[in-house]
């Protein structure tokens, strides 16, 4: 599984990354987490609000910080 976190390093983006790591830890799943912090890449992928998360290339959420429970729901 490949998880991409989109954001330019703001506190909300860092929280989304932390919540994603925690969700993976709690579910026992393994995934490659890629932080996409290039504004050009974020715009090219059509992200209109950060933080955003994509799983295996499919955008799942943008513009809000998901809590651990919400991330876990996306993973299973």
mmCIF file of the C-alpha atoms, coordinates in Angstrom:
data_MODEL
# 
_entry.id   MODEL 
# 
loop_
_atom_site.group_PDB 
_atom_site.id 
_atom_site.type_symbol 
_atom_site.label_atom_id 
_atom_site.label_alt_id 
_atom_site.label_comp_id 
_atom_site.label_asym_id 
_atom_site.label_entity_id 
_atom_site.label_seq_id 
_atom_site.pdbx_PDB_ins_code 
_atom_site.Cartn_x 
_atom_site.Cartn_y 
_atom_site.Cartn_z 
_atom_site.occupancy 
_atom_site.B_iso_or_equiv 
_atom_site.pdbx_formal_charge 
_atom_site.auth_seq_id 
_atom_site.auth_comp_id 
_atom_site.auth_asym_id 
_atom_site.auth_atom_id 
_atom_site.pdbx_PDB_model_num 
ATOM 1  C CA . UNK A 1 1  ? 0.000   0.000  0.000   1.00 0.00 ? 1  UNK A CA 1 
ATOM 2  C CA . UNK A 1 2  ? 1.223   3.497  -0.835  1.00 0.00 ? 2  UNK A CA 1 
ATOM 3  C CA . UNK A 1 3  ? -0.071  6.446  1.178   1.00 0.00 ? 3  UNK A CA 1 
ATOM 4  C CA . UNK A 1 4  ? 0.618   9.994  0.076   1.00 0.00 ? 4  UNK A CA 1 
ATOM 5  C CA . UNK A 1 5  ? 0.198   12.909 2.467   1.00 0.00 ? 5  UNK A CA 1 
ATOM 6  C CA . UNK A 1 6  ? -0.086  16.261 0.694   1.00 0.00 ? 6  UNK A CA 1 
ATOM 7  C CA . UNK A 1 7  ? 0.929   19.419 2.516   1.00 0.00 ? 7  UNK A CA 1 
ATOM 8  C CA . UNK A 1 8  ? 3.633   22.034 2.699   1.00 0.00 ? 8  UNK A CA 1 
ATOM 9  C CA . UNK A 1 9  ? 4.647   21.401 6.306   1.00 0.00 ? 9  UNK A CA 1 
ATOM 10 C CA . UNK A 1 10 ? 1.962   23.221 8.267   1.00 0.00 ? 10 UNK A CA 1 
ATOM 11 C CA . UNK A 1 11 ? 0.917   21.914 11.699  1.00 0.00 ? 11 UNK A CA 1 
ATOM 12 C CA . UNK A 1 12 ? -2.260  20.365 10.249  1.00 0.00 ? 12 UNK A CA 1 
ATOM 13 C CA . UNK A 1 13 ? -0.248  18.482 7.635   1.00 0.00 ? 13 UNK A CA 1 
ATOM 14 C CA . UNK A 1 14 ? 2.132   17.168 10.289  1.00 0.00 ? 14 UNK A CA 1 
ATOM 15 C CA . UNK A 1 15 ? -0.854  16.072 12.407  1.00 0.00 ? 15 UNK A CA 1 
ATOM 16 C CA . UNK A 1 16 ? -2.320  14.199 9.428   1.00 0.00 ? 16 UNK A CA 1 
ATOM 17 C CA . UNK A 1 17 ? 0.974   12.370 8.935   1.00 0.00 ? 17 UNK A CA 1 
ATOM 18 C CA . UNK A 1 18 ? 1.168   11.491 12.647  1.00 0.00 ? 18 UNK A CA 1 
ATOM 19 C CA . UNK A 1 19 ? -2.436  10.244 12.670  1.00 0.00 ? 19 UNK A CA 1 
ATOM 20 C CA . UNK A 1 20 ? -1.750  8.123  9.588   1.00 0.00 ? 20 UNK A CA 1 
ATOM 21 C CA . UNK A 1 21 ? 1.316   6.534  11.191  1.00 0.00 ? 21 UNK A CA 1 
ATOM 22 C CA . UNK A 1 22 ? -0.681  5.839  14.370  1.00 0.00 ? 22 UNK A CA 1 
ATOM 23 C CA . UNK A 1 23 ? -3.519  4.282  12.352  1.00 0.00 ? 23 UNK A CA 1 
ATOM 24 C CA . UNK A 1 24 ? -1.061  1.986  10.585  1.00 0.00 ? 24 UNK A CA 1 
ATOM 25 C CA . UNK A 1 25 ? 0.481   1.014  13.910  1.00 0.00 ? 25 UNK A CA 1 
ATOM 26 C CA . UNK A 1 26 ? -2.918  0.235  15.454  1.00 0.00 ? 26 UNK A CA 1 
ATOM 27 C CA . UNK A 1 27 ? -4.100  -1.840 12.483  1.00 0.00 ? 27 UNK A CA 1 
ATOM 28 C CA . UNK A 1 28 ? -0.811  -3.665 11.992  1.00 0.00 ? 28 UNK A CA 1 
ATOM 29 C CA . UNK A 1 29 ? -0.833  -2.781 8.304   1.00 0.00 ? 29 UNK A CA 1 
ATOM 30 C CA . UNK A 1 30 ? 2.319   -1.854 6.448   1.00 0.00 ? 30 UNK A CA 1 
ATOM 31 C CA . UNK A 1 31 ? 2.476   0.976  3.959   1.00 0.00 ? 31 UNK A CA 1 
ATOM 32 C CA . UNK A 1 32 ? 4.920   3.291  2.320   1.00 0.00 ? 32 UNK A CA 1 
ATOM 33 C CA . UNK A 1 33 ? 4.187   6.856  3.416   1.00 0.00 ? 33 UNK A CA 1 
ATOM 34 C CA . UNK A 1 34 ? 5.224   9.525  0.966   1.00 0.00 ? 34 UNK A CA 1 
ATOM 35 C CA . UNK A 1 35 ? 5.119   13.166 1.969   1.00 0.00 ? 35 UNK A CA 1 
ATOM 36 C CA . UNK A 1 36 ? 4.271   15.380 -0.994  1.00 0.00 ? 36 UNK A CA 1 
ATOM 37 C CA . UNK A 1 37 ? 5.346   18.895 -0.089  1.00 0.00 ? 37 UNK A CA 1 
ATOM 38 C CA . UNK A 1 38 ? 6.057   20.359 -3.510  1.00 0.00 ? 38 UNK A CA 1 
ATOM 39 C CA . UNK A 1 39 ? 3.443   22.995 -4.298  1.00 0.00 ? 39 UNK A CA 1 
ATOM 40 C CA . UNK A 1 40 ? 3.754   22.188 -8.002  1.00 0.00 ? 40 UNK A CA 1 
ATOM 41 C CA . UNK A 1 41 ? 3.071   18.488 -7.361  1.00 0.00 ? 41 UNK A CA 1 
ATOM 42 C CA . UNK A 1 42 ? 0.154   19.275 -5.047  1.00 0.00 ? 42 UNK A CA 1 
ATOM 43 C CA . UNK A 1 43 ? -1.462  21.520 -7.672  1.00 0.00 ? 43 UNK A CA 1 
ATOM 44 C CA . UNK A 1 44 ? -0.719  19.029 -10.468 1.00 0.00 ? 44 UNK A CA 1 
ATOM 45 C CA . UNK A 1 45 ? -2.591  16.331 -8.538  1.00 0.00 ? 45 UNK A CA 1 
ATOM 46 C CA . UNK A 1 46 ? -5.622  18.588 -8.224  1.00 0.00 ? 46 UNK A CA 1 
ATOM 47 C CA . UNK A 1 47 ? -5.479  19.054 -4.455  1.00 0.00 ? 47 UNK A CA 1 
ATOM 48 C CA . UNK A 1 48 ? -7.533  22.116 -3.591  1.00 0.00 ? 48 UNK A CA 1 
ATOM 49 C CA . UNK A 1 49 ? -6.951  22.071 0.167   1.00 0.00 ? 49 UNK A CA 1 
ATOM 50 C CA . UNK A 1 50 ? -4.338  20.614 2.454   1.00 0.00 ? 50 UNK A CA 1 
ATOM 51 C CA . UNK A 1 51 ? -3.786  18.400 4.224   1.00 0.00 ? 51 UNK A CA 1 
ATOM 52 C CA . UNK A 1 52 ? -4.846  15.717 1.786   1.00 0.00 ? 52 UNK A CA 1 
ATOM 53 C CA . UNK A 1 53 ? -4.375  11.959 1.703   1.00 0.00 ? 53 UNK A CA 1 
ATOM 54 C CA . UNK A 1 54 ? -4.285  9.519  -1.196  1.00 0.00 ? 54 UNK A CA 1 
ATOM 55 C CA . UNK A 1 55 ? -4.125  5.747  -0.882  1.00 0.00 ? 55 UNK A CA 1 
ATOM 56 C CA . UNK A 1 56 ? -2.748  3.776  -3.815  1.00 0.00 ? 56 UNK A CA 1 
ATOM 57 C CA . UNK A 1 57 ? -3.177  6.815  -6.054  1.00 0.00 ? 57 UNK A CA 1 
ATOM 58 C CA . UNK A 1 58 ? -6.812  7.504  -5.122  1.00 0.00 ? 58 UNK A CA 1 
ATOM 59 C CA . UNK A 1 59 ? -7.522  10.788 -3.329  1.00 0.00 ? 59 UNK A CA 1 
ATOM 60 C CA . UNK A 1 60 ? -9.468  9.997  -0.160  1.00 0.00 ? 60 UNK A CA 1 
ATOM 61 C CA . UNK A 1 61 ? -9.685  13.333 1.644   1.00 0.00 ? 61 UNK A CA 1 
ATOM 62 C CA . UNK A 1 62 ? -8.526  16.915 1.310   1.00 0.00 ? 62 UNK A CA 1 
ATOM 63 C CA . UNK A 1 63 ? -8.819  20.122 3.271   1.00 0.00 ? 63 UNK A CA 1 
ATOM 64 C CA . UNK A 1 64 ? -9.179  18.609 6.741   1.00 0.00 ? 64 UNK A CA 1 
ATOM 65 C CA . UNK A 1 65 ? -7.188  16.681 9.309   1.00 0.00 ? 65 UNK A CA 1 
ATOM 66 C CA . UNK A 1 66 ? -8.521  13.169 9.710   1.00 0.00 ? 66 UNK A CA 1 
ATOM 67 C CA . UNK A 1 67 ? -8.307  11.656 13.169  1.00 0.00 ? 67 UNK A CA 1 
ATOM 68 C CA . UNK A 1 68 ? -6.812  8.194  13.726  1.00 0.00 ? 68 UNK A CA 1 
ATOM 69 C CA . UNK A 1 69 ? -10.215 6.482  13.587  1.00 0.00 ? 69 UNK A CA 1 
ATOM 70 C CA . UNK A 1 70 ? -11.057 8.153  10.255  1.00 0.00 ? 70 UNK A CA 1 
ATOM 71 C CA . UNK A 1 71 ? -7.715  7.138  8.741   1.00 0.00 ? 71 UNK A CA 1 
ATOM 72 C CA . UNK A 1 72 ? -8.185  3.557  9.948   1.00 0.00 ? 72 UNK A CA 1 
ATOM 73 C CA . UNK A 1 73 ? -11.573 3.462  8.182   1.00 0.00 ? 73 UNK A CA 1 
ATOM 74 C CA . UNK A 1 74 ? -9.830  4.353  4.915   1.00 0.00 ? 74 UNK A CA 1 
ATOM 75 C CA . UNK A 1 75 ? -7.219  1.648  5.368   1.00 0.00 ? 75 UNK A CA 1 
ATOM 76 C CA . UNK A 1 76 ? -9.513  -1.346 5.817   1.00 0.00 ? 76 UNK A CA 1 
# 
